């Protein structure tokens, strides 16, 4: 089982759903993340996470949890049993 692909898919799905619920753009999320850190996140970073092309670093996952008011487990798909089947 390729856990990295599963986690990337979980992060992608989470971002797509949660951003759509809030009518949030990639730029808006990048700005929110940059409020918590050194300003190194741009629209293309968020787009690549949302598309499942890249994985946010651990510190960014913690920030995402804060921004969306959820746990890192939720973002990483720990509660989505379908996502972990081989």
Secondary structure, 3 states (H helix, E strand, C coil): CCHHHHHHHHHHHHHHHHHHHCCCCHHHHHHHHHHHCCCCCCHHHHHHHHCCCCCCCHHHHHHHHHHHCCCHHHHHCCCCHHHHCC
